[in-house]
Amino acid sequence: MNLLPGHPTPLPAILDQSPEALRAWFAERGQPALRVKQVRRWVLAGRAESFEQMSDLPRDVRAELAQQFSPLGTRIERHLIATDETHKLLLRLHDDRMIECVLIQEAPRRTACISTQVGCGMGCVFCASGLNGVVRNLTASEILEQLARLRNLTPAPDGRLTNVVVMGMGEPLANLDNLIEALEVAGHKDGLGIGARHITISTVGLPAKIRRLADLGKQYHLAVSLHAPNDLLRTRIVPTNDKTGIADILAAADDFFEKTGRQVTYEYVLLGGLNDSPREARELATLLQGRKAHVNLIPFNDVEGLPYTRPTPEALKRAGMSVKVRKRKGSEIDAACGQLRRKVEQEVASAV
Ligand code: SF4
C-alpha cells in the first residue's frame, strides 16, 4: 500500500463487510442480526457519515464500530463545484488510488455519473482516463459509495438521485459482476431507491458482456460508444475495436433491444477533422438504418496533452438523423472523465 505521508492507515469500510461477517461481529457482542440492516440503511439511505449519527444503535456499540470500521471507505480528496451546480468529487480509495464521480443537476433531474475501474484498459484516444491503462476493478462497495457520496450532496433530508449514468472512469462491462451487485443494492428501498430504468450503462462494446447484461432481464438502458461508422476509423479511435468489430457489437446491441425492449443509444464523440465529415454522417446513417436507435453527439471536452478539437455537430444533423447534442456541464471543473485525477496525480508527482 502506498499511502501519502501523514495519511493514517484507513479502517475497513463497513460496506465492504459481507452481511454474514457483520452479523457475526454483532453476535459476538450480544447484538441482534437486525443491527446489520440498521447500519447499512444509515449509510445508504440515512446519509450517515459517522457511526455517532446512528441514533438507534446503542452508544457503546457505535463507539466500538468507530474503533474498528469506517462508515465510508473513501475520502474526499477534492470537491469542485461549477457555476451550473455540477459537483465533481475526486475520491481517494483505501489503497491510495483515486477515482472521479460527478453530480449533474438539471431540474428535476439529479444524475450521478460514476466510475467502475481505476483507470481504463480500453485506450480510447481522446480520453484522459485511459492514458495510463487500467489499474484495477472497483469493488461493489466502492461503486456504491460514489452514489452515496453524491446523494449526500443533494439537499437534506429528501434530496435524492433520480438517475445514474455509468460513464465515468473505466469500462463498466469489464467489471460487470461488481457493477450489478452495486446497482442491485442501489435499487433497493433500503438503499438509494434508483430503479434500473433510470440507470444507463455505457460501453465501448464488449459483445459477450452485452449479451450477459441482456440475459439479466433488467431494464437498464444501454449506451454503446461508437464514435465512428466503419472499422478502420473506429479502430483508430477505440483500439479494442480490432478484436470485436462494429458488426458484432451491433448484433449484440440488437439482441439487447430484443430481450429488454429498451432502445439502445449510440454515443458519438465529435473529434474535429477525424470523424465529423458529411461522409461519416452518411455512413453512420446507413449503418444504423432500420434500427430503433438513438444517436447522442458528444462535444469533445478538451484534454490537456491530446491533439483533438471540438467541432460543430452540423454535419450529422444535415444527414437527417435523430440526434441530440449533449450539453456540456461543469466544463470549468475538468469535467471530462479522468482529467481531475490526472491533474492531481501530476501535482503530487511534481511535489516529491
Ligand atoms: S472513453 Fe471510457 S472506455 Fe474509453 S478509455 Fe475512456 S473510460 Fe475507457
Boltz pocket constraint, residues with backbone or C-beta under 6 A from the ligand:
constraints:
  - pocket:
      binder: B
      contacts: [[A, 119], [A, 120], [A, 121], [A, 122], [A, 123], [A, 124], [A, 127], [A, 128], [A, 129], [A, 130], [A, 167], [A, 168], [A, 169], [A, 170], [A, 171], [A, 204], [A, 337]]
      max_distance: 6.0
